[in-house]
Amino acid sequence: MITQSYAEQFNTYLNHTLCRPLFLRGDALTVLSEFPSQSIDFCMTSPPYWNKREYHNGGIGLETTYEEYTEDLLKIFSEVKRVLKNSGSFWLNLGDTYHNKELLGIPWRIAIKMMDEQKWELRNDVIWNKLKGPDNSKDKLRNIHEYVFHFVKQTKDFYYDINSIRSKPREVQIKNGAIISATGVTGIRYKRQLELSTALSEAEKATAFEALNTTLERLKCGEISDFRMVIRNQQRTTHSNSEALSGRAKELVQKGFYFLYYHPDGSKPSDVWEIIPEDTTNRVDDHYAAYPEDLCKIPLLATCPPDGVALDPFCGIGTTNYVAKSLFRKSIGIDLSEKYIDYAERRCNTLF
Ligand SMILES: C[S@@+](CC[C@H](N)C(=O)[O-])C[C@H]1O[C@@H](n2cnc3c(N)ncnc32)[C@H](O)[C@@H]1O
């Protein structure tokens, strides 16, 4: 029988070196109010959505109006901000709700209040494309996305390890003496386009050839992993044509070409994530709303330092904690339900 206060359990946990998560059963607001300020490195959570479903033990989401729901969540997010270190990140997954056939825009209503009233800084509004979702309505499109907002407390000096989330580029190949980039670029097509170009002067063509050869050499020695060349009147451009607005537009006018170089360590993920939701056919007990493990990987890798402590104040069956542990991070999970916490604990124990 645990008789320690939440604060005592928290302090004892911080002194442990093991990354086995600490689970605390209770109301998120009450539990968080016992944590010291600036003691957590990372928070990721998915609160119950408004008016959607009832969890074991009730809790947030059962308010009569979405305004009350918003206020309840904001109180908790204010505590999250207090316990988060200044270098910390808060990733908030929220889905929307229809009420009387009207989409309420709840995620953005909350995000805007967090920015305006609580002074969170929003770094990304990630679209989680769930790729599938049943919807029999005859008068609207299928809803298959949710938001994952990335908030920080300060826009400078927050922890962010971009290299941990880059997708490693494929190797450059050399076949019969020719260099082939990871996406199959050899430079031959560009050379041909330059030769045939009527939009470049002979002097511009000579400079472009030289620059292309230099780029191919950089590719060969691994300085860049890939590139694209944009030649005046050849490739379609997506930047502004205004020279005042775009450096690239200026280069096209002045030199007749420019290069786009890929980062040698690979590209970084975009803000649209395609992740299939958890399989609910073999659902655990009566819990319906676990998010997929993949949803937490980028946030944890990029914004929770390896020696940091992660938090999920609505941990459910502990997905955030499970992924944190698998990435050797310590974590704390809070939930109202003893049943979900028990499950979360057992689930995390299966890891190592
Ligand atoms: C959407 S689920 C979280 C699922 C979790 N992301 C997972 O993957 O298992 C929301 C959870 O919030 C819990 N909850 C609701 N109100 C709460 C409160 N006031 N304090 C703590 N937990 C609460 C529910 O019991 C439920 O498990």
The ligand as an ORCA input file, in Angstrom:
! r2SCAN-3c Opt
* xyz 0 1
  C      -7.417      9.503    -24.822
  S      -7.068      8.634    -23.356
  C      -5.322      8.580    -23.377
  C      -4.797      7.425    -24.135
  C      -3.295      7.333    -24.124
  N      -2.705      8.321    -25.015
  C      -2.867      5.911    -24.564
  O      -2.233      5.791    -25.614
  O      -3.206      4.970    -23.885
  C      -7.427      9.801    -22.126
  C      -7.225      9.309    -20.709
  O      -7.447     10.407    -19.817
  C      -7.902      9.867    -18.592
  N      -8.473     10.985    -17.815
  C      -9.650     11.628    -17.996
  N      -9.774     12.645    -17.123
  C      -8.641     12.673    -16.386
  C      -8.143     13.507    -15.343
  N      -8.879     14.521    -14.878
  N      -6.933     13.249    -14.824
  C      -6.177     12.197    -15.292
  N      -6.602     11.371    -16.267
  C      -7.803     11.604    -16.815
  C      -8.850      8.761    -19.002
  O      -8.991      7.804    -17.960
  C      -8.163      8.216    -20.248
  O      -7.399      7.070    -19.930
*
